[in-house]
Amino acid sequence: MRRSDARLMVVEGGTTRGEDLLSRGNTSDVYAIGVDAVVKVPRPDVPDHWIEIEARHASAVHEAGLPTPMVLDMCEVDGRPSIVFERVDGPSMAERLAATPGDAEALARDMAAIQREFHSAASPPELPHLRERVGGKIATARVVDESDRVEARRVLDGLESGGSICHGDLHPGNILLGSRGPMVIDWFDAASGPPVADVVRTSLISRPMRSISSTPPHLSGIALDVLEHFHRIYIGCMLDGLDLSESAVLAWDCLLY
């Protein structure tokens, strides 16, 4: 698809049509464009530059050869800057887990293999450093005592920096199981950093919510015991391949929670 063709296919009178809606996330909606493309449209309360950041990150990792949909274009839909991606037909890994619980072990191993592929690749210059992103969140966190903020910054400064590709939001809902194999979406939080930080982050958002013994909202539909099994297999696969100290894991767990 040429860039100009993508733009023409997105908009009819500047609006999207409800019957084209494919999925609805926390910050954006995804609409079909014909059979080969989709457009990701952020909600009105999402800052304009967020979608531009995601497009830049997604393009960079795709060009690095990683399994992620190609960015075809940027456009405006309903006055909102939006991204046109190539379409990946197939369920998400979360949907497959919910529908076929017996596949939990195989899917957990698949997610671990995908993440190891990211971590083995050198991070492109378009990705910010994870230390920079986490440091910014520490600095702007609202409900934090100043002493805790200072301590968090001290811990961050003492941790390994690293230069691997970290997705920052990898969980079964962000992996599409298409005909060409698994494809990873939602690259807004991507950064360059140490693999341990990415593993800890994925662990936090791919496990049951322990405080209330429930699956997290972004993985709703998956039985609690199935998600527990999936998480246990995933962690076992990742820890087998990384030389991790318990102190580093706990430190990143504290910072990224």
LINTA-V274255 format. One record per residue. D_LAST is the distance of its C-alpha to the last C-alpha in Angstrom with 1 decimal. Layout:
# LINTA-V274255
D_LAST, D_LAST
This chain:
# LINTA-V274255
40.4, 41.4, 39.2, 41.9, 42.2, 38.5, 38.7, 41.8, 40.3, 37.3, 39.1, 41.9, 42.9, 39.4, 37.6, 35.8, 37.3, 35.5, 37.1, 35.3, 31.8, 30.0, 26.4, 24.3, 20.6, 18.3, 19.8, 22.9, 25.8, 27.6, 31.4, 34.0, 36.5, 39.4, 38.5, 37.0, 34.4, 31.7, 30.6, 27.1, 27.5, 24.8, 24.9, 26.9, 24.0, 22.2, 23.3, 26.0, 24.7, 21.5, 23.8, 25.7, 22.6, 21.8, 25.5, 25.7, 22.8, 24.1, 27.6, 26.7, 25.0, 27.8, 30.4, 28.8, 29.9, 26.6, 26.7, 25.7, 28.1, 30.3, 30.1, 33.7, 33.8, 32.4, 34.1, 34.1, 33.9, 34.7, 34.3, 30.7, 30.0, 29.2, 28.8, 31.4, 30.2, 32.3, 32.0, 30.6, 32.2, 30.5, 27.8, 24.1, 22.9, 21.2, 24.7, 26.3, 24.1, 25.0, 28.7, 29.2, 27.0, 29.3, 27.9, 24.4, 25.0, 26.7, 24.0, 21.2, 23.5, 24.1, 20.4, 20.1, 23.4, 22.3, 19.2, 21.5, 23.9, 21.6, 20.7, 24.4, 25.3, 25.5, 23.5, 25.8, 26.3, 25.2, 21.5, 19.8, 18.3, 14.5, 14.9, 16.6, 14.0, 11.1, 13.8, 14.8, 11.7, 11.7, 15.4, 15.3, 12.6, 15.0, 14.0, 13.4, 16.3, 18.0, 17.9, 14.1, 14.2, 16.8, 15.2, 12.0, 14.6, 16.6, 14.1, 13.4, 17.2, 17.8, 15.9, 17.9, 18.4, 19.7, 21.4, 20.5, 19.6, 15.9, 15.5, 11.9, 12.1, 14.2, 14.7, 18.1, 18.6, 18.7, 21.4, 24.9, 27.6, 30.6, 34.1, 33.3, 30.3, 26.6, 25.5, 22.0, 21.4, 19.0, 18.7, 17.6, 14.4, 16.4, 16.8, 18.6, 16.7, 16.4, 16.1, 13.8, 10.9, 11.9, 12.3, 8.9, 7.5, 10.5, 10.1, 6.9, 8.9, 12.2, 12.3, 13.6, 11.8, 12.8, 13.2, 15.9, 16.9, 16.8, 16.0, 13.6, 15.8, 15.8, 17.1, 19.5, 22.8, 21.6, 22.7, 20.2, 22.1, 22.3, 18.6, 18.2, 21.0, 19.7, 16.3, 18.3, 20.8, 18.3, 16.6, 20.1, 21.3, 18.7, 18.9, 22.7, 22.8, 20.6, 21.6, 18.3, 18.3, 16.3, 15.4, 14.0, 11.8, 10.5, 10.2, 8.2, 5.8, 5.7, 5.9, 3.8, 0.0
